[in-house]
């Protein structure tokens, strides 16, 4: 086996481990299991919400601010894509029945998240003028 093949094998195994940790993270998020949800973060992780201009520093603070959210939350993962130190999850975050289309960009250091940036978008009504060129997607 060449050095390159060994490197690819190791990185493939690491990617599988991270993907498994992400699956566990999002399942715990949906179940409001705040302890398990935050195991994936480094102690000094940073979480950014650019749309509100907020930055949360530290796993403890990230967990506390999420656990304090008064709304009923549900997470529906649409897609997870990534490799190495960069992973992206597209999901629908539903607060009290209102969906928000969300993108989470996670940057890993070793096998835990060092930085996460989340973007949120509300659904909108498609304009009739472009109907001839598009097809409807099921949410």
C-alpha positions in Angstrom: 0.0 0.0 0.0 1.4 3.4 -0.9 1.6 6.4 1.5 -1.1 8.1 -0.5 -3.4 5.1 -0.2 -2.7 4.9 3.6 -3.5 8.7 3.9 -6.7 8.3 1.9 -7.7 5.3 4.0 -7.1 7.2 7.3 -9.0 10.3 6.0 -11.9 8.1 4.8 -12.1 6.5 8.3 -12.0 9.9 9.9 -14.7 11.3 7.6 -16.9 8.3 8.6 -16.3 9.0 12.3 -17.2 12.7 11.8 -20.3 11.8 9.8 -21.4 9.5 12.5 -20.8 12.2 15.1 -22.8 14.7 13.0 -25.7 12.2 12.7 -25.7 11.8 16.5 -25.5 15.6 16.9 -28.5 16.3 14.7 -30.6 13.4 16.2 -29.8 14.7 19.7 -30.7 18.3 18.6 -34.1 17.1 17.4 -34.6 15.2 20.6 -33.7 18.2 22.8 -30.9 16.1 24.3 -28.6 19.0 25.0 -25.9 17.0 26.7 -25.4 14.7 23.7 -26.0 17.5 21.2 -22.9 19.4 22.4 -20.4 16.5 22.9 -19.2 17.3 19.3 -17.9 20.7 20.3 -14.4 21.7 21.6 -14.5 23.4 24.9 -13.4 26.6 23.2 -15.7 26.3 20.2 -17.2 29.4 18.6 -20.7 29.7 17.2 -21.6 32.6 14.9 -25.1 33.8 13.8 -24.2 36.4 11.1 -27.8 37.5 10.6 -28.2 38.6 14.2 -24.6 39.6 14.7 -24.1 37.2 17.6 -21.1 35.1 18.5 -21.1 32.6 21.3 -17.8 31.4 22.7 -17.3 28.1 24.4 -19.2 24.8 24.4 -20.8 25.6 27.8 -22.2 28.9 26.6 -23.4 27.4 23.3 -25.2 24.6 25.2 -26.8 27.1 27.7 -28.1 29.5 25.1 -29.6 26.6 23.1 -31.1 25.0 26.1 -32.7 28.3 27.1 -34.5 28.7 23.8 -38.2 28.9 24.8 -39.6 27.7 21.5 -40.4 24.1 20.7 -37.7 23.0 18.1 -37.6 20.3 15.5 -34.7 19.5 13.2 -35.1 17.9 9.8 -31.8 17.2 8.1 -32.0 17.5 4.3 -28.3 16.9 3.4 -24.9 16.6 5.0 -21.8 17.1 2.8 -18.2 17.5 3.6 -14.9 15.9 4.3 -11.7 16.6 6.3 -12.2 19.6 8.5 -15.2 21.2 6.7 -18.8 20.0 6.8 -22.0 21.6 5.8 -25.5 20.5 6.9 -28.7 21.8 5.2 -31.7 21.4 7.5 -35.2 22.7 8.3 -35.3 24.1 11.8 -38.9 24.4 12.9 -39.6 26.8 15.9 -43.2 26.4 17.2 -44.3 25.0 13.8 -42.7 27.7 11.7 -39.9 26.4 9.4 -36.6 28.1 8.8 -34.3 26.8 6.1 -30.9 26.6 7.7 -27.3 26.0 6.7 -24.7 25.1 9.2 -21.0 25.3 8.3 -18.9 23.4 10.7 -15.1 23.6 10.9 -13.4 20.8 12.7 -10.1 20.7 14.6 -9.2 17.1 15.3 -12.5 15.3 15.7 -14.6 18.1 17.3 -16.1 21.4 16.0 -13.9 24.4 16.5 -16.2 26.9 14.7 -19.8 26.8 13.4 -21.6 29.4 11.4 -25.4 29.1 10.9 -27.5 31.0 8.4 -31.3 31.0 8.6 -33.9 31.8 5.9 -37.6 32.0 6.1 -39.7 30.4 3.3 -41.3 32.7 0.8 -44.0 32.5 -1.9 -42.7 31.8 -5.3 -43.6 34.5 -7.9 -45.9 33.5 -10.7 -43.8 35.1 -13.4 -41.1 32.3 -13.2 -43.5 29.3 -13.0 -42.9 28.4 -16.7 -39.2 27.7 -15.9 -39.3 25.9 -12.5 -40.9 22.9 -10.8 -42.2 22.8 -7.3 -40.1 21.1 -4.7 -41.5 19.3 -1.7 -40.1 20.7 1.6 
